Amino acid sequence: MPDGGAGSGPGASVDNGGVSTEPSPESDVSEPAVPEPDVPGPAEPRPGGDTGGAEVAPAPSLPKRRIGLVFAVAVLIWVIDLVTKNLVAANLEGKEPVRILGGLIYLQVIRNPGAAFSMATGMTWVLALIAAAVVVAIVWLARRLRSVGWAIGLGLVLAGALGNLTDRLFRAPGPLHGHVIDFISAFAPNGQGFAIFNIADSAICVGGALIVLLSLLGKDYDGTSTRSKKDAK
């Protein structure tokens, strides 16, 4: 009769040739899951243009406006032109030319109904309207000026236009027909060496030449450079 001793009860291990069939405790323990590494995906744009912490270079600051410089130059040269015209008209009109600077300059009064350097004689009213249009255009552009060179150049042109316009409006023979006072004769009297002119004419020429030079150098009226704009494209 078989022995009902050890190994016959429930849960008892059965000896099969010395190999135990009892389940190992370790076989019931599942291996822990290994987390997968996080792979960063494409960054999504944030509302409001946020770059997600990336530094953004600040926009370059613009030079300050130069409208005050334009009018300061214009007023200064306009006053000089007006004072010199009144002085020579009161003291030299009807007299012989006065030789100064060793004959480099002769002072004599000529009343000019034309444009600068005695050009366009007989078109006084047309020239007055053109001068008025130039003044308005410069005043409009002055609000956008940020270049010192352009401010000085336009200030000189504005002074010249105002100086000769003042003569055409307030001097004889009447408004819009007034004759401009010219009094500078270079190198010889009576305009023999060069056309007789005044301070306003000189301001227009110098200011215009300065503006042309700045344009050739690529300097814009807003303080920027046309060359740098081309390089940025």
C-alpha positions in Angstrom: 0.0 0.0 0.0 1.5 3.3 -0.9 2.7 5.5 1.8 0.3 8.4 2.3 3.0 10.4 4.0 4.8 13.5 2.8 4.2 14.4 -0.7 0.7 13.0 -0.9 -1.2 16.0 0.3 -2.3 19.0 -1.6 0.4 21.5 -2.4 3.1 18.9 -1.9 5.8 18.7 -4.4 6.2 15.7 -6.5 9.6 14.2 -6.9 10.1 13.4 -10.5 13.5 12.0 -10.6 14.9 14.6 -8.3 13.5 17.5 -10.3 11.1 19.7 -8.3 7.9 20.8 -10.2 7.0 23.4 -7.6 6.7 26.8 -9.3 9.4 29.2 -8.5 8.4 32.3 -6.7 10.4 34.4 -9.1 8.4 33.2 -12.2 5.3 35.1 -10.8 7.1 38.5 -10.7 6.8 40.4 -13.9 9.7 42.5 -15.1 9.3 46.3 -14.6 8.5 48.3 -17.8 11.4 50.4 -19.0 10.2 53.9 -19.9 11.0 55.0 -23.4 13.1 58.1 -23.7 11.3 61.3 -24.6 12.1 62.5 -28.0 11.4 66.2 -28.4 9.1 67.1 -31.2 8.9 70.3 -33.3 8.3 73.4 -31.2 4.9 74.8 -31.6 4.6 78.6 -31.9 3.3 80.3 -28.9 0.5 82.8 -29.0 1.5 86.4 -29.4 4.7 85.6 -31.3 6.5 84.2 -28.3 9.8 82.6 -29.5 9.9 80.2 -26.5 12.6 82.0 -24.6 14.9 82.6 -27.6 16.5 86.1 -27.5 15.3 88.5 -30.2 17.6 91.2 -31.3 16.1 94.7 -30.7 15.3 96.8 -33.7 17.9 99.5 -34.3 16.9 102.9 -33.0 16.4 105.6 -35.6 18.2 109.0 -35.4 16.1 111.8 -33.9 14.2 114.1 -36.2 16.0 117.1 -37.6 13.1 119.5 -38.3 14.5 122.0 -35.7 17.8 122.1 -37.5 16.2 122.7 -40.8 14.3 125.8 -39.6 17.3 127.0 -37.5 19.5 127.1 -40.6 16.7 128.6 -42.7 15.9 131.4 -40.3 19.6 132.3 -39.7 20.4 132.5 -43.5 17.2 134.3 -44.3 17.9 137.0 -41.7 21.5 137.4 -43.0 20.1 137.7 -46.6 17.4 140.2 -45.6 19.8 142.4 -43.5 22.5 142.5 -46.2 20.0 143.4 -48.9 18.6 146.3 -46.8 22.1 147.6 -46.0 23.4 147.7 -49.5 20.1 149.1 -50.8 20.3 151.9 -48.3 24.0 152.7 -48.7 25.1 151.6 -52.2 22.2 152.0 -54.6 23.1 154.4 -57.4 26.8 154.4 -56.5 29.9 153.0 -58.0 30.8 149.4 -57.2 32.8 149.0 -54.0 35.9 146.9 -54.4 36.7 144.5 -51.5 39.0 141.5 -50.8 41.5 142.8 -53.3 39.1 142.8 -56.2 37.7 139.3 -55.5 34.3 140.8 -54.8 32.6 144.0 -55.9 29.5 145.3 -54.1 26.9 147.0 -56.2 23.1 147.0 -56.2 21.2 145.5 -59.1 17.4 145.0 -59.0 16.7 141.7 -60.7 13.2 140.8 -62.0 14.4 137.3 -62.9 15.7 134.2 -61.1 19.0 133.5 -59.5 22.0 135.0 -61.3 19.6 137.2 -63.4 18.1 134.3 -65.3 14.5 134.2 -66.6 14.0 137.9 -66.6 10.4 138.9 -67.0 8.9 135.9 -65.3 8.8 137.3 -61.8 5.3 136.1 -60.9 6.0 132.6 -62.1 9.2 132.4 -60.1 7.4 133.7 -57.0 4.9 130.8 -57.3 7.7 128.3 -57.9 9.5 129.6 -54.8 6.3 129.3 -52.7 5.9 125.7 -53.9 9.5 124.9 -53.0 9.0 126.3 -49.5 5.8 124.2 -49.0 7.6 121.0 -50.2 10.6 121.5 -47.9 8.4 122.2 -44.9 6.4 119.0 -45.6 9.6 116.9 -46.0 11.2 118.4 -42.9 8.9 116.3 -40.7 10.6 113.1 -41.9 14.2 114.3 -41.8 16.7 112.4 -39.6 19.9 113.2 -41.4 22.0 116.2 -40.3 23.5 116.7 -43.8 20.1 116.7 -45.4 18.7 119.0 -42.8 21.5 121.6 -43.4 21.1 121.3 -47.2 17.3 121.7 -47.2 17.6 124.5 -44.6 19.9 126.4 -47.0 17.6 125.8 -50.0 14.6 126.9 -47.8 16.4 130.1 -46.7 17.3 131.0 -50.3 13.8 130.4 -51.5 12.3 132.5 -48.7 14.9 135.3 -49.2 14.1 135.8 -52.8 10.4 135.2 -52.3 10.4 138.0 -49.7 11.7 140.4 -52.3 9.2 139.4 -54.9 6.3 139.8 -52.4 7.3 143.0 -50.7 9.7 145.1 -52.9 8.8 147.4 -55.8 7.1 147.4 -58.2 4.5 145.2 -56.3 3.5 141.8 -54.9 4.5 138.9 -57.0 6.4 141.3 -59.3 9.0 142.7 -56.8 12.6 142.8 -58.0 15.2 140.8 -56.1 18.2 142.8 -54.8 21.5 141.3 -56.1 24.7 142.9 -54.9 27.7 140.5 -55.2 29.8 140.7 -58.4 32.7 138.3 -58.3 36.1 139.0 -59.9 34.9 142.1 -61.8 32.3 144.9 -61.4 28.9 144.9 -63.3 28.8 141.1 -63.5 31.7 141.0 -66.1 33.4 138.1 -64.4 30.4 136.3 -63.1 26.6 136.9 -62.8 25.7 139.2 -59.9 24.0 137.4 -57.0 23.0 137.6 -53.3 23.2 135.5 -50.2 19.9 133.7 -51.0 21.3 132.6 -54.4 24.4 131.3 -52.7 22.4 129.4 -50.1 20.3 127.7 -52.8 23.4 126.6 -54.8 25.3 125.4 -51.7 22.3 123.6 -50.3 21.5 121.9 -53.6 25.1 120.8 -54.1 25.2 119.3 -50.6 22.0 117.3 -51.2 23.3 116.0 -54.5 26.6 115.0 -52.8 24.7 113.1 -50.1 22.6 111.3 -52.7 25.7 110.2 -54.6 27.2 108.9 -51.3 24.0 106.9 -50.6 22.8 108.9 -47.7 19.0 109.2 -47.4 17.1 112.0 -45.8 15.8 109.6 -43.1 19.2 108.9 -41.7 19.7 105.5 -43.4 22.0 104.5 -46.2 20.9 103.1 -49.6 24.0 100.9 -49.7 23.2 99.2 -46.4 19.6 98.6 -47.7 20.9 96.9 -50.8 23.3 94.7 -48.8 20.5 93.6 -46.5 18.4 92.3 -49.5 
